[in-house]
Amino acid sequence: MTAPSQRATVRRSERSAYDPETIHSILDEALIAHVGFVSEGAPVVLPMLHARIRDRLLLHGSPASSLTRALKRNPAVCVTVTIFDGLVLARSAFNSSANYRSVVVFGRAERITGLAERAAALDAFTDKVMPGRRPHIRPNHEDELKQTAVFAVPLDEASAKIRSGPPHDEDEDYELPIWAGEVPAAMVWGEPEPDPENLAGVPAPEHLDHYRP
Ligand SMILES: Cc1cc2nc3c(=O)[nH]c(=O)nc-3n(C[C@H](O)[C@H](O)[C@H](O)COP(=O)(O)OP(=O)(O)OC[C@H]3O[C@@H](n4cnc5c(N)ncnc54)[C@H](O)[C@@H]3O)c2cc1C
């Protein structure tokens, strides 16, 4: 599979992927996106939640945020997401590395103005971050929808890069009596803690099981 553009071409091609299945699976698993944009002539990168509907990446924020204001003037963005899979401990610091799955998306963020489309986008956020919770919580008021700016970035200029496996050391370093290998890493949720303001007798919902290790 070839890259969609020159700027989206990963130089280390053995680590690259451009197929939608790979790109979507990384985006769907990663919770945090880093969104790069230009604000008042200078680059800014902000971490935020993201979601996806089909082949569009969704971002949301306050209409007064610097992201919303900047994208009005210049909708060009570069969004990255990363899943950190572990450390790669080589026989030298130079060859030590990280295992990861990451995606870089270039594109123009289009503001979603239609109320119904915006509601669907916000539902996608809720379903991604809090799977199974939406039927159990108060639906958004129309006013809340109006207070949320939602942007869609097409995923047609995106690349994935994946590193996995043991270190790649210099040939002569394999003769050294040094332990080398991988230290896997993953994010784990903690035990849910009820809000002290919960009404008496309200049980912990089943969808909390999603967060249990
Ligand atoms: C957790 C983590 C730690 C890393 N640590 C380092 C580090 O310390 N130093 C370092 O130099 N690099 C590190 N990288 C790799 C880094 O993201 C770049 O891939 C690398 O620096 C090569 O950059 P380049 O511009 O020469 O790549 P190029 O291959 O020339 O980039 C060209 C295009 O390929 C795509 N691309 C590049 N990198 C990625 C990526 N990671 N994911 C998806 N698409 C990509 C983009 O579209 C980019 O415009 C790390 C990556 C991750 C995820």
The ligand as an ORCA input file, in Angstrom:
! r2SCAN-3c Opt
* xyz 0 1
  C       6.723      6.705     21.525
  C       7.625      7.172     20.408
  C       8.914      7.559     20.701
  C       9.762      8.005     19.698
  N      10.989      8.491     20.028
  C      11.743      9.065     19.091
  C      12.948      9.756     19.417
  O      13.310      9.866     20.584
  N      13.665     10.315     18.439
  C      13.268     10.250     17.130
  O      13.968     10.793     16.264
  N      12.141      9.616     16.780
  C      11.367      9.039     17.721
  N      10.185      8.435     17.369
  C       9.879      8.287     15.941
  C       9.334      9.580     15.365
  O       7.925      9.619     15.550
  C       9.627      9.700     13.843
  O       9.048      8.603     13.172
  C      11.113      9.731     13.574
  O      11.707     10.807     14.297
  C      11.428      9.889     12.113
  O      11.077     11.195     11.761
  P      11.310     11.684     10.276
  O      10.668     13.032     10.137
  O      12.732     11.525      9.878
  O      10.414     10.615      9.531
  P       9.970     10.528      8.116
  O       9.740      9.071      7.873
  O      10.860     11.279      7.150
  O       8.574     11.318      8.150
  C       7.877     11.525      6.957
  C       6.425     11.332      7.204
  O       6.196     10.025      7.723
  C       5.133     10.045      8.640
  N       5.612      9.648      9.986
  C       6.816      9.904     10.557
  N       6.862      9.417     11.808
  C       5.670      8.849     12.039
  C       5.126      8.199     13.151
  N       5.813      8.019     14.300
  N       3.853      7.714     13.064
  C       3.150      7.851     11.916
  N       3.632      8.473     10.822
  C       4.864      8.976     10.887
  C       4.595     11.478      8.677
  O       3.580     11.603      7.722
  C       5.830     12.266      8.272
  O       5.508     13.506      7.728
  C       9.328      8.002     18.346
  C       8.028      7.584     18.052
  C       7.173      7.209     19.073
  C       5.785      6.844     18.712
*
